[in-house]
């Protein structure tokens, strides 16, 4: 009888310990609906795999680790509203996101007021880190690395003398186009235009202007959903001019939207396709099994960014002798974190939150897939 009572007491104690675990959350912010949801879901799902992997470590320390995902619809106002909700949820100690730099900038400002640490897997605009916010870090190359890389590629590979530059009038697209235009001019190339457009479906007037000016290449600072339509319509009038873009093109949806017009599209990207990273093969299998769709490069970087965020959390927890740290303590730990063994390599941050060493890739659409053209090492923000 006594043994039975002792067992019941022990069971109650164990249940009480499990029930006493403190819930600790990290949040993702990305477009989960709308035309950019393909990339946004990669961000969310990559983060979820990392959280699943770390759950046991946090459980041992007395924490119930959870992921909460917010849909920003690629809209700054919607993203800012999500950031305010995160600030009010004291269990959220870190954020992984966003997809769009134009969303990241206002979101990070809201989070900064409450010291909510943010690790960006994808944002490239210079302003994301140049504002000097203590809570903002990113694991990818900046626009001012991508721009010169794209310009150099066009000069070297296409021997361009004149280039038509387009952008989508977003912080990301304009910034990228401006950096490309500046680097082209410095290389003695004529920039025929640096034109902004919010057009999504009918590029006939722009295509007509471009056809008249006969550029050697076209640069488009924007997203795959817009660039795919543009490429299709450009090819429909018989123009085979190379189209070059940035990491906003890095979605297999580009191939679907552009159709045959995707051939001769090139782009710089912060994330190599999984097939180019041997360490990503295991993750790709896990992703396919969990979500029923292929892993893409952006999913890999979200997975890595989430692991960086979780290592920062663990560092802060250990500094408090395994007790719940404050948001400010997590913010400080995140900036100083050094993480090895990631798919994209080791991560540490400089004084403004940029990754100290990172790679850029230039891909080409060929035979209905993305093929690697070249790899560029970026140190201290410069190729």
N, C-alpha and C positions, 0 to 999 in steps of 0.2 A: 504493500500500500504506500509506504514511504517513497519507494522508487518511482511509483507512478506520479505521486505528488511532486517529486523533484523534477521529473521529466516535464510535467505540465508547467512548472514554474520556469524551467529553462526555456521552454518553447515561448512562453509569454515574454520572457526577457529578450529573446532573439527577435520576436515580432515587434516588440517595443523599440528595439534598436533600429530595425529596418524602417519602422514608421517615423522615427525621429530624424531620418535623413533630411538634410536641407536641400531644397530644390535650387539648382543653379542652371541658368539658361544662357545660351548664346542665340543670337537672332541673325537671320539672313534678310537682306532687302534686295529684291530683284524683280524684273517683270515676269510674273507668272501667268499673265494674260496679255493679249494683244500681239502685234506683229513681231515683237522681239522676245516672245516667250520661249522660243527654242533655246536661246542663250541663257535666259533667266532661270529656266528649269535645270540646266546644266549646273548653274551656280548653286541652287538649292540642293540638288541631289548629291553633288560632290561633297557639300558640307555635311549632309546627313550620313554619308558613309564614314566620314572622319569621326563624327560624333559617336556613331555605333562602335567604332574601333576603340574609343577612349572611355566609354561608359564604365567599364569594369574598374579602371584606374580611379575614377572619381568615386565610385561606390565604396571602394576600400577606404577612401578618405572621409566617408560620411556624407557624400553629396550625390544627389539624384540629377544627373546631367541630362538636359533636354535641349532640343532645337525647336525654335519657333520661327516660322517663315512669314514674311510680309511681302505682299505684292505691291510694287510701286508703279506698275504699268508703264515704266520708262518715263514717268512724269515727275518733275521736281516737286510739285505741290503735293502729290500723292505720297511721294517718298518722305517729304518733310512731315506729313501727318503721321506716317508710320514711325518716324524717329521720335516724335512726341509721345507716342504710345509706349515706345521702348523706354524712354526716360522715366515714365511714370511706373513702369514695372521694375521694381527694385531687384527682382531675381535675375534680370538680364545684366550680365557683366561685360559682354563684348558683342560686337557686330561684325559679321562677314558680309561684305558688299561694298558698293553696289555694282551694277553692270555699267551704267552710264555715268560719265564724269559730270554731266550737267545735273544729275541727281545727287551724286556723291558730295558735291560742294555744299549745297544747303543742308543736306542730311548731316554731314560731319560737323557743321557749325552748331546745329541743334544738340547733337550728342556731346560736343565739347563742353557745353555749359554744365553738364552733369558728369564730366570725366568718363564717359562711356567709350572704351577703347574700340577702335575700328581697324580691321585688317582688310584691305582691298585686294581681291584676287585679279581685278581686271581694269580698274580705272587708270587712264594714262595721261590725262590732261595735266600740264605742269602745275596749274593752280591748286590741284588736290593737296599737294604737299608744300608748295611754295608759300602758303599762308602761315606756315610755322605752327600749326595746331599740334599740341602735345599728344592728342588722342589718335591721330591719323597716321597709318602706316600702309605701305603697299608692297607687293612682291613682284611687280611687273615693271617693264621699262617705260619711261616717260615718252610723251609726244616729241620732245626735243631730241630724243634718240631715234624714234621711228621716222620722223620727217627727213633728216639727212640720209638715213639708210635707204629710204625709198627713192630720193632724188639721185643718190649715187648709183643705185641699181639701174634707174632709167638711163642715166648718162652712159654708164658702162655697157649695158646690155643692148640698149636700143639706139645708142648714139644720137639721142634726141637733140634737136636744135630748137624746137618749139613744142610747148606742152600746154594743154588746156586744163585748168584746175577748177574743180567743182567742190562744193561742200554742202552739207545738209542744214546749215545755220544753227547747229548745236555747239555747245562748248567743245565737245570732242571733235566734231567734224571741222569746225572753223579753225581750231587750234592746230589740227593735223595738216590741213590744207595750207595754212599760213607758214608752218615750218617747212613744208615741202617747197612752196613757192620761193621762200627765202633762200633755201639751199640750191634750188635750180638756178636762180639769178646769180648766186655767188659762183656757180659753175659755168656761167656764160650762156645759159639757156634762156630763150625768150619765153616768158609766161604770157600766153595769149589772153588769159582771163583768170580771175580767181572769183568765181561766181557762186553765190549762195542760192539754194533752191529748197523749198519745202514740198515740192511736187512729189507725189507718190505713184501716180498712175499714167500720166501723159507727158512724156518728155519730148514731144515732137518739135516744139519750138527750139529747145536747147540742142537737140540732135541736128536740126537744120543749120543752126549757127556753127556748130562744130564741123559739120560736113564742108561748109564753105571755107573754113580756115585750115582744114587739112593738117591737124597737129600730128606730131610723130608719136605722141602718147597722150592719154587722158588720165588725170589723177582725180579720184573721187573720195573725198573725206566724208564718210558716212557709214550707214549700216547696210547689211546684206539685203534687208527687205526692200530698200529703196534702190540700191545699186543693181540688184538683180533685174528689176523692171527696166532700168536705164540700159543695161547691157543688152537685154533682149531686143529693145526697140532700136538701139544703135545698129545691131547686126542685121535687123530687118531691112535697113536702108542700104545694106551692102558694105558697111564700114567694118573692117577687121582690125582697126587700130587697137593696140594694147591698152587695156584698162588696168590701172594700178590703184590700190587702196590700202587701208590700214586694217587693224585687227577687227574692225566692225564687219569685215567681210567673212570672218572666220566661223562660218556655220555651213553645214551641209545643205541647209535650206537654200543657200545661194544657188546651188546646182539645180534645184527644183524650180526656183523662180525664174532664173535666167535661161534654163533649157540649153539648147545648142549655143546660145549667146555667151555662155560661161567660158567657152574656150578663149584663150589669150587673156584671161584675167589673172593678175598677179597681186599679191598683198603681203605687207609686213604683218607679222603677228607676234604677240607676246607668248603664245602657247603653241608648241609643236603638236601635231596629231599624235594620238597614242601609239600608232605603229612605229613612230620615230623614236620613241622612248621605251627601251626594253623594260624598265622598271614599272611601266604603266600597264603591262599586259595582265597582271593579276587584278589590278583595279578595274580594268575594262571588263573582265569576266564578272566581277562582283556587281558592277554597274548594270550590265546587261541582265543579269539574273534578278536584281532588285527592282529595276525600273522598266524592263522590257524594251529598251532602246540603246543604241550604241553610245559609249562614252566619247565625248569630244574634248578638244584641248582645253576649253574653258572649264569643263568639269574637273579636269586634273588640277588646274590652278586654284579652283575653289576648294578642292580637297586639301591641297597643300596650305592654302591660306587659313583654313579652319584648323589644321594641325598646328600652325604657328600660333593662332589665337588660343588654342587649348594648352599649348606649352606655356604660353604667357600666363594663363590662369593658374596652371599648376605651380609655376614659379612664385606667383603671388601668394597662393595658398600655403606653400611650404615656408615662405618668409614669415608667415603669421602662425607658424607652428601648427599647420593643418587646420587652422580656423578660417572662417569665411573672411576674405579680404574686402576692403572697400573698393569702390570703383576707381578711386584715385590711385590706390596701390596696384590695381590691375593695369591701369594706364601706364604707370611707370615701369612695371615689369615687362609689358608688351614692347615698349621701345627698346629695352635692353636685351631682349631675348635673342638667343643664338640657337638655331634649330638645324640639325644635320639629318641626313638620311631621307630627305624629301625627294619626290619624283623629279622635281625641277632643280634639285641641288640644295646647297646650304643657304640659309636665310639669316641675315643680320641687317640691321637698319642703321643709316647714318643719322645725323642730328635732326633732320627734318622728316624722317620716316621713310625715305626711299631705300630700296634694297641696294646693298653695296655692290653686288655683282649679279648680273642676270644676262640672259640670252634673248636675242631677237631672231626670228626666222622669216625667211621670204619663201612663200609658197606660190605655186602655179597651178591653175586648173588645167588638167590634162587628162584626156580619156575618162572624163566624168568623175574625176577624183582629184584630191589635193596632193601635189608632189613637191618635195623639198627642193628649192633652188639653192639656198645658201643659209648658213648660220653666222650670226654676228655676235661677238661678245661685247657687253656693255658694262663699263666700270665707272662708278660715280656719275651715272646718268648720261654718259657719252659713249657712242659706238667707236 
